């Protein structure tokens, strides 16, 4: 079967990887280079972690995602992942914190609650006076996102997948699987996958009332020299709180120390500039100042703006969008770790000729 894919981020590449393994002929259309510096998938690293609050469907998907990543590493001949462990911080009684612990324990994960004294000993980077509750997991780590996208693209090209870079798709025919390029060329296929990140709603108008492109700013920080060795062995830090939360992705293998938060701007133009501002990152940095000792000694290395497509409940939208088309919109900031898993599900649906329960599963329904 001939399949066209719009977008060469992790969702498009993950789908192409799975389709090629099933024996299908795949062409990918990417409006920029690969990796595309404006794409939602391109950054130094992304987190993969089990805590998910009440969203047990996504928590359960993490184990399946790890298994698919192992297949990717075997195919690439290299592992672009490092285990860090997970350290979650919260105010006592914080809903997301408590719901995560309950779900993790129901699923049999070993959750270690930490007293303030234990937290201080375990992580001397943390300002424990501002943390009322904490727990750790041995699992969780960082995926080297930009390196993964580049390596997957190279591998797919070696296996005969055509990747057409700097090629913009301006229109699709979702019932016939056709794409129209910016120069007017129309290309047909037996099936079509739209995995165009924050640009997807331009091709699939039905998405416009369901998702919003959202400009998000993150910071790469330079810690004081004497704290750098501690960060090299630090777990990821999570405080998923709608008011004062933040996350810290620890440096590994040449990737820097990244911080941000989980509040969405729900605004911006994905074709706009990608230079972040101090004002946009101010609240996340204020949370860092509350949580990290000696934060006044940290310096900002880089501010970077990226775009996600945000569904109000951060649910993934992966479903048929016509007789021959699937749309993938799982870009609310937590989608990267599931790229090959979600791509494999779409490839399986195309191969079988019917979607099954893919939409409900992708939206976080438990199986």
C-alpha positions as a Python dict, from the first residue, in 0.01 Angstrom:
ca = {
    (1, 'X'): (0, 0, 0),
    (2, 'X'): (119, 353, -78),
    (3, 'X'): (93, 591, 218),
    (4, 'X'): (162, 965, 237),
    (5, 'X'): (250, 1134, 566),
    (6, 'X'): (241, 1509, 626),
    (7, 'X'): (499, 1605, 889),
    (8, 'X'): (838, 1461, 981),
    (9, 'X'): (825, 1512, 1355),
    (10, 'X'): (824, 1218, 1593),
    (11, 'X'): (461, 1129, 1510),
    (12, 'X'): (513, 1126, 1135),
    (13, 'X'): (847, 947, 1156),
    (14, 'X'): (715, 699, 1414),
    (15, 'X'): (424, 616, 1185),
    (16, 'X'): (652, 583, 882),
    (17, 'X'): (885, 355, 1080),
    (18, 'X'): (596, 122, 1169),
    (19, 'X'): (442, 129, 819),
    (20, 'X'): (775, 46, 651),
    (21, 'X'): (819, -251, 886),
    (22, 'X'): (477, -373, 771),
    (23, 'X'): (591, -357, 410),
    (24, 'X'): (416, -38, 293),
    (25, 'X'): (558, 226, 58),
    (26, 'X'): (585, 557, 244),
    (27, 'X'): (644, 915, 138),
    (28, 'X'): (681, 1191, 399),
    (29, 'X'): (622, 1559, 318),
    (30, 'X'): (796, 1805, 551),
    (31, 'X'): (764, 2182, 510),
    (32, 'X'): (1113, 2244, 654),
    (33, 'X'): (1431, 2052, 709),
    (34, 'X'): (1458, 1733, 915),
    (35, 'X'): (1489, 1792, 1202),
    (36, 'X'): (1276, 2104, 1159),
    (37, 'X'): (1381, 2363, 1420),
    (38, 'X'): (1023, 2496, 1423),
    (39, 'X'): (867, 2156, 1481),
    (40, 'X'): (706, 2048, 1808),
    (41, 'X'): (937, 1745, 1828),
    (42, 'X'): (1271, 1922, 1807),
    (43, 'X'): (1450, 2000, 2132),
    (44, 'X'): (1756, 1866, 2310),
    (45, 'X'): (1561, 1623, 2525),
    (46, 'X'): (1212, 1527, 2641),
    (47, 'X'): (1090, 1340, 2947),
    (48, 'X'): (936, 996, 2971),
    (49, 'X'): (777, 934, 3310),
    (50, 'X'): (501, 730, 3473),
    (51, 'X'): (329, 984, 3705),
    (52, 'X'): (14, 1106, 3529),
    (53, 'X'): (-228, 1218, 3800),
    (54, 'X'): (-570, 1059, 3739),
    (55, 'X'): (-490, 981, 3372),
    (56, 'X'): (-431, 608, 3421),
    (57, 'X'): (-473, 535, 3052),
    (58, 'X'): (-162, 738, 2971),
    (59, 'X'): (26, 603, 3271),
    (60, 'X'): (-44, 251, 3143),
    (61, 'X'): (72, 348, 2793),
    (62, 'X'): (418, 438, 2923),
    (63, 'X'): (523, 73, 2969),
    (64, 'X'): (408, -6, 2614),
    (65, 'X'): (597, 299, 2492),
    (66, 'X'): (920, 182, 2658),
    (67, 'X'): (881, -152, 2477),
    (68, 'X'): (841, 18, 2138),
    (69, 'X'): (1139, 245, 2206),
    (70, 'X'): (1347, -68, 2267),
    (71, 'X'): (1254, -183, 1916),
    (72, 'X'): (1352, 158, 1780),
    (73, 'X'): (1692, 143, 1955),
    (74, 'X'): (1753, -203, 1812),
    (75, 'X'): (1669, -79, 1462),
    (76, 'X'): (1884, 235, 1497),
    (77, 'X'): (2174, 48, 1656),
    (78, 'X'): (2197, 304, 1935),
    (79, 'X'): (2004, 398, 2249),
    (80, 'X'): (1916, 768, 2256),
    (81, 'X'): (1780, 757, 2611),
    (82, 'X'): (1918, 786, 2964),
    (83, 'X'): (1747, 676, 3283),
    (84, 'X'): (1730, 948, 3548),
    (85, 'X'): (1455, 844, 3788),
    (86, 'X'): (1170, 1073, 3887),
    (87, 'X'): (1133, 1307, 4186),
    (88, 'X'): (790, 1463, 4235),
    (89, 'X'): (741, 1767, 4460),
    (90, 'X'): (417, 1920, 4583),
    (91, 'X'): (224, 2098, 4849),
    (92, 'X'): (59, 1856, 5088),
    (93, 'X'): (-281, 1752, 4959),
    (94, 'X'): (-210, 1867, 4603),
    (95, 'X'): (-462, 1680, 4388),
    (96, 'X'): (-236, 1577, 4098),
    (97, 'X'): (30, 1455, 4342),
    (98, 'X'): (-209, 1241, 4544),
    (99, 'X'): (-387, 1102, 4239),
    (100, 'X'): (-55, 1005, 4083),
    (101, 'X'): (53, 811, 4391),
    (102, 'X'): (-280, 628, 4409),
    (103, 'X'): (-271, 533, 4040),
    (104, 'X'): (94, 427, 4051),
    (105, 'X'): (40, 207, 4353),
    (106, 'X'): (-268, 46, 4197),
    (107, 'X'): (-53, -41, 3897),
    (108, 'X'): (216, -194, 4118),
    (109, 'X'): (484, 74, 4086),
    (110, 'X'): (719, 120, 4378),
    (111, 'X'): (658, 470, 4512),
    (112, 'X'): (892, 597, 4783),
    (113, 'X'): (750, 884, 4988),
    (114, 'X'): (1018, 1115, 5125),
    (115, 'X'): (1018, 1313, 5448),
    (116, 'X'): (1177, 1662, 5439),
    (117, 'X'): (1493, 1517, 5598),
    (118, 'X'): (1506, 1232, 5344),
    (119, 'X'): (1443, 1476, 5058),
    (120, 'X'): (1727, 1703, 5177),
    (121, 'X'): (1963, 1408, 5190),
    (122, 'X'): (1847, 1263, 4859),
    (123, 'X'): (1855, 1590, 4664),
    (124, 'X'): (2072, 1869, 4806),
    (125, 'X'): (1964, 2087, 4513),
    (126, 'X'): (1610, 2124, 4654),
    (127, 'X'): (1495, 2399, 4888),
    (128, 'X'): (1302, 2163, 5114),
    (129, 'X'): (1139, 2440, 5321),
    (130, 'X'): (903, 2506, 5029),
    (131, 'X'): (812, 2141, 4966),
    (132, 'X'): (541, 1978, 5177),
    (133, 'X'): (525, 1641, 5004),
    (134, 'X'): (761, 1443, 4782),
    (135, 'X'): (800, 1097, 4636),
    (136, 'X'): (1048, 928, 4406),
    (137, 'X'): (1043, 654, 4144),
    (138, 'X'): (1342, 469, 4007),
    (139, 'X'): (1184, 481, 3661),
    (140, 'X'): (1176, 767, 3414),
    (141, 'X'): (1437, 938, 3202),
    (142, 'X'): (1524, 1159, 2907),
    (143, 'X'): (1480, 1097, 2536),
    (144, 'X'): (1726, 1292, 2322),
    (145, 'X'): (1460, 1432, 2093),
    (146, 'X'): (1651, 1608, 1818),
    (147, 'X'): (1900, 1322, 1788),
    (148, 'X'): (1613, 1072, 1770),
    (149, 'X'): (1437, 1261, 1491),
    (150, 'X'): (1761, 1287, 1292),
    (151, 'X'): (1852, 921, 1344),
    (152, 'X'): (1503, 795, 1254),
    (153, 'X'): (1499, 1004, 937),
    (154, 'X'): (1837, 865, 831),
    (155, 'X'): (1729, 508, 902),
    (156, 'X'): (1402, 547, 713),
    (157, 'X'): (1582, 691, 412),
    (158, 'X'): (1817, 393, 417),
    (159, 'X'): (1515, 161, 411),
    (160, 'X'): (1359, 332, 109),
    (161, 'X'): (1119, 580, 269),
    (162, 'X'): (1108, 900, 63),
    (163, 'X'): (1137, 1213, 280),
    (164, 'X'): (1060, 1526, 80),
    (165, 'X'): (1196, 1819, 279),
    (166, 'X'): (1110, 2187, 222),
    (167, 'X'): (787, 2066, 65),
    (168, 'X'): (470, 2231, 196),
    (169, 'X'): (132, 2061, 169),
    (170, 'X'): (-139, 2326, 133),
    (171, 'X'): (-447, 2107, 92),
    (172, 'X'): (-558, 1748, 135),
    (173, 'X'): (-839, 1535, -1),
    (174, 'X'): (-917, 1320, 306),
    (175, 'X'): (-1143, 1080, 120),
    (176, 'X'): (-905, 1004, -165),
    (177, 'X'): (-576, 1039, 28),
    (178, 'X'): (-443, 1310, -203),
    (179, 'X'): (-218, 1601, -107),
    (180, 'X'): (-172, 1927, -296),
    (181, 'X'): (170, 2088, -271),
    (182, 'X'): (246, 2462, -269),
    (183, 'X'): (346, 2447, -637),
    (184, 'X'): (8, 2296, -729),
    (185, 'X'): (129, 1938, -771),
    (186, 'X'): (-129, 1679, -661),
    (187, 'X'): (2, 1347, -531),
    (188, 'X'): (-218, 1048, -462),
    (189, 'X'): (-185, 757, -221),
    (190, 'X'): (-394, 473, -82),
    (191, 'X'): (-383, 629, 265),
    (192, 'X'): (-281, 959, 419),
    (193, 'X'): (-163, 1054, 768),
    (194, 'X'): (-164, 1418, 881),
    (195, 'X'): (90, 1462, 1162),
    (196, 'X'): (158, 1831, 1110),
    (197, 'X'): (172, 1951, 1470),
    (198, 'X'): (37, 2305, 1522),
    (199, 'X'): (-21, 2335, 1146),
    (200, 'X'): (-256, 2033, 1133),
    (201, 'X'): (-576, 2236, 1173),
    (202, 'X'): (-493, 2424, 853),
    (203, 'X'): (-528, 2096, 665),
    (204, 'X'): (-803, 1940, 879),
    (205, 'X'): (-1051, 2220, 951),
    (206, 'X'): (-1247, 2007, 1198),
    (207, 'X'): (-953, 2033, 1439),
    (208, 'X'): (-988, 2410, 1474),
    (209, 'X'): (-1272, 2389, 1727),
    (210, 'X'): (-1096, 2115, 1924),
    (211, 'X'): (-732, 2223, 1957),
    (212, 'X'): (-537, 2548, 1977),
    (213, 'X'): (-177, 2618, 1880),
    (214, 'X'): (2, 2728, 2195),
    (215, 'X'): (335, 2912, 2218),
    (216, 'X'): (539, 2775, 2507),
    (217, 'X'): (870, 2912, 2632),
    (218, 'X'): (1134, 2711, 2813),
    (219, 'X'): (1475, 2800, 2950),
    (220, 'X'): (1811, 2629, 2944),
    (221, 'X'): (1999, 2720, 3260),
    (222, 'X'): (2362, 2726, 3366),
    (223, 'X'): (2392, 2626, 3734),
    (224, 'X'): (2682, 2736, 3954),
    (225, 'X'): (2996, 2536, 3874),
    (226, 'X'): (2997, 2350, 4208),
    (227, 'X'): (2636, 2230, 4148),
    (228, 'X'): (2694, 2096, 3798),
    (229, 'X'): (2808, 1750, 3922),
    (230, 'X'): (2490, 1723, 4131),
    (231, 'X'): (2272, 1798, 3829),
    (232, 'X'): (2450, 1530, 3628),
    (233, 'X'): (2313, 1269, 3868),
    (234, 'X'): (1984, 1441, 3953),
    (235, 'X'): (1650, 1280, 3870),
    (236, 'X'): (1394, 1475, 3671),
    (237, 'X'): (1198, 1714, 3893),
    (238, 'X'): (821, 1748, 3858),
    (239, 'X'): (579, 1979, 4035),
    (240, 'X'): (262, 1954, 3827),
    (241, 'X'): (58, 2233, 3982),
    (242, 'X'): (-169, 2468, 3783),
    (243, 'X'): (-60, 2769, 3987),
    (244, 'X'): (308, 2731, 4084),
    (245, 'X'): (432, 2418, 3910),
    (246, 'X'): (744, 2357, 3708),
    (247, 'X'): (957, 2078, 3565),
    (248, 'X'): (1333, 2042, 3538),
    (249, 'X'): (1494, 1811, 3281),
    (250, 'X'): (1840, 1724, 3411),
    (251, 'X'): (2147, 1751, 3186),
    (252, 'X'): (2275, 1430, 3034),
    (253, 'X'): (2511, 1338, 2750),
    (254, 'X'): (2569, 1696, 2638),
    (255, 'X'): (2207, 1809, 2668),
    (256, 'X'): (2153, 2103, 2902),
    (257, 'X'): (1945, 2173, 3213),
    (258, 'X'): (1597, 2265, 3089),
    (259, 'X'): (1310, 2415, 3291),
    (260, 'X'): (955, 2513, 3207),
    (261, 'X'): (602, 2484, 3337),
    (262, 'X'): (273, 2323, 3240),
    (263, 'X'): (62, 2631, 3180),
    (264, 'X'): (-42, 2683, 2819),
    (265, 'X'): (-53, 3021, 2648),
    (266, 'X'): (-318, 2900, 2398),
    (267, 'X'): (-206, 3176, 2164),
    (268, 'X'): (53, 3261, 1903),
    (269, 'X'): (137, 3186, 1540),
    (270, 'X'): (348, 2875, 1474),
    (271, 'X'): (503, 3055, 1176),
    (272, 'X'): (622, 3334, 1406),
    (273, 'X'): (957, 3381, 1575),
    (274, 'X'): (1095, 3125, 1819),
    (275, 'X'): (1287, 3362, 2045),
    (276, 'X'): (1157, 3342, 2400),
    (277, 'X'): (1138, 3637, 2638),
    (278, 'X'): (1207, 3677, 3009),
    (279, 'X'): (844, 3779, 3063),
    (280, 'X'): (716, 3456, 2909),
    (281, 'X'): (932, 3236, 3132),
    (282, 'X'): (900, 3450, 3446),
    (283, 'X'): (647, 3233, 3632),
    (284, 'X'): (841, 2913, 3569),
    (285, 'X'): (1159, 3079, 3690),
    (286, 'X'): (977, 3202, 4000),
    (287, 'X'): (878, 2843, 4074),
    (288, 'X'): (1239, 2736, 4026),
    (289, 'X'): (1345, 3004, 4272),
    (290, 'X'): (1108, 2860, 4531),
    (291, 'X'): (1223, 2503, 4476),
    (292, 'X'): (1597, 2524, 4403),
    (293, 'X'): (1866, 2636, 4644),
    (294, 'X'): (2085, 2927, 4539),
    (295, 'X'): (1873, 2991, 4235),
    (296, 'X'): (1993, 3351, 4220),
    (297, 'X'): (2331, 3208, 4112),
    (298, 'X'): (2187, 3031, 3806),
    (299, 'X'): (2217, 3201, 3469),
    (300, 'X'): (1994, 3170, 3162),
    (301, 'X'): (2181, 3014, 2872),
    (302, 'X'): (1899, 3006, 2615),
    (303, 'X'): (1531, 3094, 2599),
    (304, 'X'): (1339, 2898, 2339),
    (305, 'X'): (980, 2913, 2218),
    (306, 'X'): (807, 2607, 2077),
    (307, 'X'): (449, 2533, 1976),
    (308, 'X'): (212, 2257, 2079),
    (309, 'X'): (-145, 2187, 1974),
    (310, 'X'): (-344, 2178, 2294),
    (311, 'X'): (-669, 1991, 2351),
    (312, 'X'): (-850, 2131, 2660),
    (313, 'X'): (-797, 1812, 2865),
    (314, 'X'): (-456, 1737, 2706),
    (315, 'X'): (-602, 1432, 2537),
    (316, 'X'): (-451, 1303, 2216),
    (317, 'X'): (-660, 1316, 1900),
    (318, 'X'): (-577, 1026, 1669),
    (319, 'X'): (-866, 924, 1450),
    (320, 'X'): (-997, 892, 1094),
    (321, 'X'): (-1049, 1227, 922),
    (322, 'X'): (-1196, 1092, 600),
    (323, 'X'): (-1225, 767, 408),
    (324, 'X'): (-849, 742, 351),
    (325, 'X'): (-698, 975, 615),
    (326, 'X'): (-589, 966, 977),
    (327, 'X'): (-508, 1277, 1175),
    (328, 'X'): (-260, 1272, 1464),
    (329, 'X'): (-270, 1561, 1712),
    (330, 'X'): (-96, 1446, 2032),
    (331, 'X'): (120, 1751, 2085),
    (332, 'X'): (19, 1896, 2423),
    (333, 'X'): (374, 1874, 2550),
    (334, 'X'): (354, 1513, 2668),
    (335, 'X'): (331, 1344, 2330),
    (336, 'X'): (693, 1288, 2229),
    (337, 'X'): (749, 983, 2449),
    (338, 'X'): (455, 810, 2280),
    (339, 'X'): (556, 885, 1919),
    (340, 'X'): (654, 537, 1795),
    (341, 'X'): (374, 375, 2001),
    (342, 'X'): (103, 600, 1856),
    (343, 'X'): (259, 569, 1511),
    (344, 'X'): (249, 191, 1539),
    (345, 'X'): (-121, 207, 1629),
    (346, 'X'): (-198, 421, 1323),
    (347, 'X'): (11, 193, 1102),
    (348, 'X'): (-176, -108, 1237),
    (349, 'X'): (-512, 55, 1165),
    (350, 'X'): (-408, 138, 808),
    (351, 'X'): (-274, -213, 757),
    (352, 'X'): (-594, -370, 893),
    (353, 'X'): (-821, -134, 702),
    (354, 'X'): (-1019, -25, 1006),
    (355, 'X'): (-952, 198, 1310),
    (356, 'X'): (-1077, -23, 1591),
    (357, 'X'): (-1065, 159, 1925),
    (358, 'X'): (-772, 381, 1832),
    (359, 'X'): (-950, 712, 1904),
    (360, 'X'): (-1065, 618, 2254),
    (361, 'X'): (-731, 459, 2340),
    (362, 'X'): (-535, 762, 2220),
    (363, 'X'): (-764, 985, 2425),
    (364, 'X'): (-652, 802, 2737),
    (365, 'X'): (-918, 535, 2784),
    (366, 'X'): (-797, 238, 2984),
    (367, 'X'): (-802, -105, 2822),
}
